[in-house]
Amino acid sequence: MKKDNRVKKYHLGFTAGAFDLFHVGHLNILRKCKEQCEYLMVGVMTDEFIEHQKGSKPVVPLDERMEILSAIRYVNEVIPVDYHNTSKPVAWTLYHFDVCFSGDDHAQEPGFLWEQKKLRELGSDMVFFPYTKKTSSTKIKEIISQISQKPL
């Protein structure tokens, strides 16, 4: 692996998500996160938390999603995310990250704006990256559903 010797803006970065049906959009955000921080911690939502938040279970179970993320060169550490550490300010009290990264599909959501304000009060930052619009786990699931409904 090629070593990146550039000075990064942040030391410890944090991002979190479901990371179900891992795809290029996931890879893009992890790459962009790592370009800005020396150490990247990635939170992965537990199966129960995803089911509560999205109304359906993930296709890929938590342990496998964590294993996939652990194998990606941009990721330094993987942690489970559930009810006790889903709030970004609460996560900051546990991990003391310099920056929290997210897709810009959340940039105008009131909850994320509140979390951004709280993180800045704690001395951390929140950075939003462009969301990869051409693919998502939801779109992949829709395509699979359409394909499975076609006669063989």
HUSUL-V299368 format. One line per field, one symbol per residue. ss: DSSP state (2 for helix, 1 for strand, 0 for the rest). A space follows every 50 residues. Layout:
BEGIN
ss = ???
END
This chain:
BEGIN
ss = 00000000011111111000000222222222222211111111102222 22220000000222222222000000111110000002222222200011 11122200022222222222200011111000000022222222222220 00
END
